[in-house]
Amino acid sequence: MLLLLVITWGVSNINRY
């Protein structure tokens, strides 16, 4: 699902910071 991909990207982005 596209939503799942967006969530994963968001978590990864937060993890980077």
N, CA, C and O atoms as CSV, one atom per row, in Angstrom:
chain,resi,resn,atom,element,x,y,z
A,1,MET,N,N,0.847,-1.207,0.000
A,1,MET,CA,C,0.000,0.000,0.000
A,1,MET,C,C,0.879,1.253,0.000
A,1,MET,O,O,1.929,1.284,0.643
A,2,LEU,N,N,0.451,2.261,-0.710
A,2,LEU,CA,C,1.249,3.490,-0.772
A,2,LEU,C,C,1.348,4.129,0.612
A,2,LEU,O,O,2.390,4.673,0.978
A,3,LEU,N,N,0.257,4.062,1.377
A,3,LEU,CA,C,0.260,4.659,2.717
A,3,LEU,C,C,1.358,4.037,3.572
A,3,LEU,O,O,2.052,4.735,4.311
A,4,LEU,N,N,1.507,2.716,3.465
A,4,LEU,CA,C,2.534,2.027,4.258
A,4,LEU,C,C,3.916,2.552,3.894
A,4,LEU,O,O,4.769,2.737,4.762
A,5,LEU,N,N,4.128,2.793,2.597
A,5,LEU,CA,C,5.431,3.298,2.148
A,5,LEU,C,C,5.685,4.686,2.733
A,5,LEU,O,O,6.799,4.995,3.155
A,6,VAL,N,N,4.655,5.511,2.755
A,6,VAL,CA,C,4.795,6.866,3.302
A,6,VAL,C,C,5.133,6.795,4.791
A,6,VAL,O,O,5.984,7.541,5.276
A,7,ILE,N,N,4.463,5.895,5.513
A,7,ILE,CA,C,4.725,5.748,6.952
A,7,ILE,C,C,6.168,5.313,7.165
A,7,ILE,O,O,6.863,5.839,8.035
A,8,THR,N,N,6.616,4.341,6.359
A,8,THR,CA,C,7.988,3.843,6.504
A,8,THR,C,C,8.980,4.963,6.233
A,8,THR,O,O,9.984,5.091,6.934
A,9,TRP,N,N,8.702,5.780,5.209
A,9,TRP,CA,C,9.600,6.885,4.878
A,9,TRP,C,C,9.615,7.906,6.018
A,9,TRP,O,O,10.664,8.452,6.360
A,10,GLY,N,N,8.471,8.151,6.586
A,10,GLY,CA,C,8.385,9.108,7.697
A,10,GLY,C,C,9.190,8.618,8.893
A,10,GLY,O,O,9.933,9.390,9.499
A,11,VAL,N,N,9.050,7.342,9.235
A,11,VAL,CA,C,9.784,6.783,10.380
A,11,VAL,C,C,11.279,6.855,10.110
A,11,VAL,O,O,12.059,7.201,10.997
A,12,SER,N,N,11.680,6.526,8.880
A,12,SER,CA,C,13.107,6.559,8.537
A,12,SER,C,C,13.631,7.992,8.622
A,12,SER,O,O,14.748,8.227,9.083
A,13,ASN,N,N,12.816,8.943,8.173
A,13,ASN,CA,C,13.233,10.339,8.206
A,13,ASN,C,C,13.419,10.799,9.651
A,13,ASN,O,O,14.373,11.511,9.964
A,14,ILE,N,N,12.498,10.387,10.531
A,14,ILE,CA,C,12.592,10.766,11.944
A,14,ILE,C,C,13.806,10.087,12.569
A,14,ILE,O,O,14.495,10.681,13.398
A,15,ASN,N,N,14.067,8.837,12.170
A,15,ASN,CA,C,15.188,8.093,12.743
A,15,ASN,C,C,16.503,8.768,12.369
A,15,ASN,O,O,17.449,8.763,13.156
A,16,ARG,N,N,16.567,9.346,11.179
A,16,ARG,CA,C,17.791,10.021,10.735
A,16,ARG,C,C,18.095,11.200,11.655
A,16,ARG,O,O,19.254,11.447,11.990
A,17,TYR,N,N,17.071,11.916,12.058
A,17,TYR,CA,C,17.274,13.079,12.928
A,17,TYR,C,C,17.495,12.654,14.347
A,17,TYR,O,O,17.684,13.499,15.222
